[in-house]
Amino acid sequence: MKIVVIGGNGLIGSKLVIKLREQGHETVAASRSSGVNTLTGEGLADVLKGASVAVDVTNSPSWEDNAVMKFFETSTRNLLAYEGAAAVGHHVALSVVGSERMLESGYFRAKIAQENLIKSSSIPYSIVRATQFFEFIKGIADLSTEGNTVRLPSALIQPIAPEDVATAVCRVALGSPLNGTIEIGGPEQFRLYEVVRRDLAARKDPREVVADPQARYYGIKLSDTTLIPGDDAWLGQTRFETWLSQSTNQIPATTRQPGRGTVAGGN
Ligand SMILES: NC(=O)c1ccc[n+]([C@@H]2O[C@H](COP(=O)([O-])OP(=O)(O)OC[C@H]3O[C@@H](n4cnc5c(N)ncnc54)[C@H](OP(=O)(O)O)[C@@H]3O)[C@@H](O)[C@H]2O)c1
């Protein structure tokens, strides 16, 4: 079976490509760096020729409201049109648990637009909604930093290892189209400020993490369960502490300058 992974050199895409190849499938990693651009349509006709499955694990380079909406709408329209022309039998996309509860953010409005385009197309599909990736936790800290202090609410979060995300997407891509959505999450729940505190401590990052009920998450007011998947979610096996000790063994202690906030761009 030929499977095209759009975004195949990204965090999830690169792991997914390895898993699909290990199972013996002809797997093509496609993205701008290989001459395939979902925004312009460049390279899509060629790469999708003869493909049974297309997996979309792209992400928008900019998270500015208009840019991210343009990215997910235009890319998804292009992908579905070229997949239709190539008679691709299964479109798989990665989205985010709770997107419909976070519409204050342009990013999640764009993810919902992406999901709706997929649902209304004639191509059989599966949407995999994941909780926050472990890698993403440091980004949450960076966005919530003022001076040397990180302020975050105590809402629950159930983050997942990217390896487990790739395993789930691989399983879905190799199965029959669900024509529906499944959720995946990590094996444990944490308070948001608590998991960020652990992440920074393991990196020897000197920032102080403070629980603040008024603090927002990407501009969103969270309830306790906004980020949490439903009871039917598939759960990854990797525990946060296991991932943290492995990943902090590989990276130097942070060289981040206190007081340098970040804007929502990239991931
Ligand atoms: N971060 C989280 O916690 C989280 C949680 C749940 C779901 N998700 C979803 O997971 C998905 C994948 O995230 P990720 O972190 O694995 O992404 P990533 O590492 O940022 O990778 C993004 C990929 O998109 C490709 N890309 C960007 N613009 C493109 C274009 N115009 N045409 C073709 N390819 C393009 C990039 O390759 P080139 O630069 O070579 O084009 C890269 O392969 C996203 O849709 C996100 O919404 C994320």
The ligand as an SDF file (V2000), in Angstrom:
LIG
                    3D

 48 52  0  0  0  0  0  0  0  0999 V2000
    1.6140   20.4570   19.4140 N   0  0  0  0  0  0  0  0  0  0  0  0
    0.6650   19.7590   20.0360 C   0  0  0  0  0  0  0  0  0  0  0  0
    0.6890   19.6130   21.2710 O   0  0  0  0  0  0  0  0  0  0  0  0
   -0.4660   19.1370   19.2330 C   0  0  0  0  0  0  0  0  0  0  0  0
   -1.4870   18.4390   19.9150 C   0  0  0  0  0  0  0  0  0  0  0  0
   -2.4790   17.8120   19.1600 C   0  0  0  0  0  0  0  0  0  0  0  0
   -2.4960   17.9110   17.7640 C   0  0  0  0  0  0  0  0  0  0  0  0
   -1.5050   18.6220   17.1450 N   0  0  0  0  0  0  0  0  0  0  0  0
   -1.5310   18.6870   15.6600 C   0  0  0  0  0  0  0  0  0  0  0  0
   -0.4870   17.8710   15.1600 O   0  0  0  0  0  0  0  0  0  0  0  0
   -0.1730   18.2950   13.8350 C   0  0  0  0  0  0  0  0  0  0  0  0
    1.3240   18.0910   13.5670 C   0  0  0  0  0  0  0  0  0  0  0  0
    2.0650   18.7970   14.5220 O   0  0  0  0  0  0  0  0  0  0  0  0
    3.6620   18.6740   14.5850 P   0  0  0  0  0  0  0  0  0  0  0  0
    4.0720   19.3190   15.8820 O   0  0  0  0  0  0  0  0  0  0  0  0
    4.0980   17.2790   14.2850 O   0  0  0  0  0  0  0  0  0  0  0  0
    4.0660   19.6320   13.3860 O   0  0  0  0  0  0  0  0  0  0  0  0
    5.5570   20.1610   13.0160 P   0  0  0  0  0  0  0  0  0  0  0  0
    6.6050   19.3810   13.7000 O   0  0  0  0  0  0  0  0  0  0  0  0
    5.5270   21.6650   13.1810 O   0  0  0  0  0  0  0  0  0  0  0  0
    5.6200   19.8280   11.4630 O   0  0  0  0  0  0  0  0  0  0  0  0
    4.8750   20.5540   10.5530 C   0  0  0  0  0  0  0  0  0  0  0  0
    5.0490   19.9120    9.1900 C   0  0  0  0  0  0  0  0  0  0  0  0
    4.2670   20.6340    8.2420 O   0  0  0  0  0  0  0  0  0  0  0  0
    5.0620   20.8010    7.0620 C   0  0  0  0  0  0  0  0  0  0  0  0
    4.5230   21.9680    6.3520 N   0  0  0  0  0  0  0  0  0  0  0  0
    4.3830   23.2400    6.7920 C   0  0  0  0  0  0  0  0  0  0  0  0
    3.8710   24.0180    5.8170 N   0  0  0  0  0  0  0  0  0  0  0  0
    3.6530   23.1980    4.7500 C   0  0  0  0  0  0  0  0  0  0  0  0
    3.1280   23.4050    3.4480 C   0  0  0  0  0  0  0  0  0  0  0  0
    2.7010   24.6100    3.0180 N   0  0  0  0  0  0  0  0  0  0  0  0
    3.0880   22.3480    2.5980 N   0  0  0  0  0  0  0  0  0  0  0  0
    3.5060   21.1170    2.9960 C   0  0  0  0  0  0  0  0  0  0  0  0
    3.9980   20.8540    4.2170 N   0  0  0  0  0  0  0  0  0  0  0  0
    4.0750   21.8890    5.0850 C   0  0  0  0  0  0  0  0  0  0  0  0
    6.4760   20.9760    7.6000 C   0  0  0  0  0  0  0  0  0  0  0  0
    7.5000   20.6550    6.6690 O   0  0  0  0  0  0  0  0  0  0  0  0
    8.2140   21.7540    5.6990 P   0  0  0  0  0  0  0  0  0  0  0  0
    8.6650   22.8700    6.5810 O   0  0  0  0  0  0  0  0  0  0  0  0
    9.3070   20.9760    5.0210 O   0  0  0  0  0  0  0  0  0  0  0  0
    7.1390   22.1820    4.7660 O   0  0  0  0  0  0  0  0  0  0  0  0
    6.4850   19.8990    8.6850 C   0  0  0  0  0  0  0  0  0  0  0  0
    6.7440   18.6370    8.1140 O   0  0  0  0  0  0  0  0  0  0  0  0
   -0.6900   19.7400   13.7230 C   0  0  0  0  0  0  0  0  0  0  0  0
   -1.7170   19.7980   12.7430 O   0  0  0  0  0  0  0  0  0  0  0  0
   -1.2660   20.0690   15.0940 C   0  0  0  0  0  0  0  0  0  0  0  0
   -2.4640   20.8130   15.0370 O   0  0  0  0  0  0  0  0  0  0  0  0
   -0.5000   19.2190   17.8400 C   0  0  0  0  0  0  0  0  0  0  0  0
  1  2  1  0
  2  3  2  0
  2  4  1  0
  4  5  1  0
  4 48  2  0
  5  6  2  0
  6  7  1  0
  7  8  2  0
  8  9  1  0
  8 48  1  0
  9 10  1  0
  9 46  1  0
 10 11  1  0
 11 12  1  0
 11 44  1  0
 12 13  1  0
 13 14  1  0
 14 15  2  0
 14 16  1  0
 14 17  1  0
 17 18  1  0
 18 19  2  0
 18 20  1  0
 18 21  1  0
 21 22  1  0
 22 23  1  0
 23 24  1  0
 23 42  1  0
 24 25  1  0
 25 26  1  0
 25 36  1  0
 26 27  1  0
 26 35  1  0
 27 28  2  0
 28 29  1  0
 29 30  1  0
 29 35  2  0
 30 31  1  0
 30 32  2  0
 32 33  1  0
 33 34  2  0
 34 35  1  0
 36 37  1  0
 36 42  1  0
 37 38  1  0
 38 39  2  0
 38 40  1  0
 38 41  1  0
 42 43  1  0
 44 45  1  0
 44 46  1  0
 46 47  1  0
M  CHG  2   8   1  16  -1
M  END
$$$$
